[in-house]
Amino acid sequence: MKVVESGQDLFELMGNSYSIQQIQRQIERVAETNFTIIVQGETGTGKELIAQMIHEQSARAHKPFVAVDCGALPDSIVESELFGYVKGAFTGADGRRAGLFEMAKGGTLFLDEIGNISTSVQMKLLRSLQERSIQPLGSDSSVATDVRIIVASNAILEDEVSAGRFRADLFHRLNEFKIYLLPLRERKDDILFLADRFRRETNEELGKEVKGFSAAADAYLKSYEWLGNVRELRNVVRRAVLLSNEIIELKHVQQILNQSPKHTEMGSSLPVSKLYSGYGLHEVVHEATAHLEKALIEHVLEETKGNKTQAAKRLQIGYKTLYRKLQEYNIQT
Ligand SMILES: Nc1ncnc2c1ncn2[C@@H]1O[C@H](COP(=O)(O)OP(=O)(O)OP(=O)(O)O)[C@@H](O)[C@H]1O
């Protein structure tokens, strides 16, 4: 649970890819309205950042921005946190406590991982949105609310609705506007832009003067999958700045990434976001296979300490084929 006051430092620019520029234009338009917004995207793509930017650019900017991670809390707690309670509502409720709807009065309430709330909280939330009032737990009377709601989800909410896990009526009530953040690997133009921003930021924080990335490090960063998206990129760059002196070399980046959990362990599950972005089964399967192929080749090359003849043998492919794949996937050896 997190209550973030407005005024927190926000980045002026989130990236320079076409998709981010479009999102910035969308934010400018929607910020001035009171529309409820769904921000969708994989973990670490910047959904909370988007919500803060919308808040900062809205007429509500001088009021609180309250963020709550619905996925991290047990259901009963989500309910009492959101709506508050009165004395005697449950064992231990020894006084009235305002909920987050009340704490965000006049401002923005950001509900992260909205797909995780139970159907009973979904119903209560729907009622609150429709009636613009909430009923604290244990109370007979309602309290008027004045908040702008922004919700975020890693899961595709339409799928959750189809699967019967998320109420269709609540989805439609929330879906007055939708912002979809592409995974970082699908907006490669942002990778070096953001990496450089994080390098400068970390230089300042640590009092260092790391000047940039080697060409090989750049290429590696650009071809990496970033399943943890911008959050992962930021962490890697911060650690690389710490480890290096003049220039961030490929070995620094690889050293850090080799210590990170391997892709398959990161729960990336299905590449559904691609399907959602309009690609067909054939393209998605082709890309997923390519990712797997690349990861296996990198793994084997690591084991053979870069010896391509041995790697080709272990992979049971010809040396020429391996060589072609190294070029295709931009794998540095
Ligand atoms: N475009 C961006 N520019 C700069 N920093 C970013 C950008 N996108 C994300 N970040 C940073 O990456 C981290 C993760 O961002 P954020 O918490 O907004 O992601 P999220 O999508 O809400 O993640 P989760 O789904 O895990 O809650 C934060 O430190 C945030 O400041």
The ligand as an SDF file (V2000), in Angstrom:
LIG
                    3D

 31 33  0  0  0  0  0  0  0  0999 V2000
    9.2720    5.5290  -19.7540 N   0  0  0  0  0  0  0  0  0  0  0  0
    9.8810    5.5700  -18.5960 C   0  0  0  0  0  0  0  0  0  0  0  0
   10.7930    6.5130  -18.3280 N   0  0  0  0  0  0  0  0  0  0  0  0
   11.4640    6.4970  -17.1900 C   0  0  0  0  0  0  0  0  0  0  0  0
   11.2760    5.6110  -16.2030 N   0  0  0  0  0  0  0  0  0  0  0  0
   10.3510    4.6920  -16.3910 C   0  0  0  0  0  0  0  0  0  0  0  0
    9.5940    4.6150  -17.5970 C   0  0  0  0  0  0  0  0  0  0  0  0
    8.7510    3.5860  -17.5120 N   0  0  0  0  0  0  0  0  0  0  0  0
    8.9670    3.0320  -16.3090 C   0  0  0  0  0  0  0  0  0  0  0  0
    9.9250    3.6880  -15.6380 N   0  0  0  0  0  0  0  0  0  0  0  0
   10.4690    3.3290  -14.3140 C   0  0  0  0  0  0  0  0  0  0  0  0
   10.4140    1.9080  -14.2360 O   0  0  0  0  0  0  0  0  0  0  0  0
    9.9450    1.4910  -12.9620 C   0  0  0  0  0  0  0  0  0  0  0  0
    8.6450    0.7260  -13.1220 C   0  0  0  0  0  0  0  0  0  0  0  0
    7.6200    1.6170  -13.5490 O   0  0  0  0  0  0  0  0  0  0  0  0
    6.1160    1.4990  -13.0220 P   0  0  0  0  0  0  0  0  0  0  0  0
    6.0780    1.1450  -11.5590 O   0  0  0  0  0  0  0  0  0  0  0  0
    5.3810    2.7040  -13.4610 O   0  0  0  0  0  0  0  0  0  0  0  0
    5.6660    0.2240  -13.8760 O   0  0  0  0  0  0  0  0  0  0  0  0
    4.3110   -0.6020  -13.7810 P   0  0  0  0  0  0  0  0  0  0  0  0
    3.9460   -0.9390  -15.1910 O   0  0  0  0  0  0  0  0  0  0  0  0
    3.3010    0.1410  -12.9720 O   0  0  0  0  0  0  0  0  0  0  0  0
    4.8020   -1.9130  -13.0350 O   0  0  0  0  0  0  0  0  0  0  0  0
    3.9250   -3.0330  -12.2400 P   0  0  0  0  0  0  0  0  0  0  0  0
    2.9530   -3.6100  -13.2260 O   0  0  0  0  0  0  0  0  0  0  0  0
    4.9610   -4.0330  -11.8190 O   0  0  0  0  0  0  0  0  0  0  0  0
    3.2600   -2.3250  -11.1070 O   0  0  0  0  0  0  0  0  0  0  0  0
    9.8090    2.7540  -12.1440 C   0  0  0  0  0  0  0  0  0  0  0  0
   11.0190    2.9720  -11.4590 O   0  0  0  0  0  0  0  0  0  0  0  0
    9.5910    3.8340  -13.1860 C   0  0  0  0  0  0  0  0  0  0  0  0
    9.9900    5.0880  -12.7180 O   0  0  0  0  0  0  0  0  0  0  0  0
  1  2  1  0
  2  3  1  0
  2  7  2  0
  3  4  2  0
  4  5  1  0
  5  6  2  0
  6  7  1  0
  6 10  1  0
  7  8  1  0
  8  9  2  0
  9 10  1  0
 10 11  1  0
 11 12  1  0
 11 30  1  0
 12 13  1  0
 13 14  1  0
 13 28  1  0
 14 15  1  0
 15 16  1  0
 16 17  2  0
 16 18  1  0
 16 19  1  0
 19 20  1  0
 20 21  2  0
 20 22  1  0
 20 23  1  0
 23 24  1  0
 24 25  2  0
 24 26  1  0
 24 27  1  0
 28 29  1  0
 28 30  1  0
 30 31  1  0
M  END
$$$$
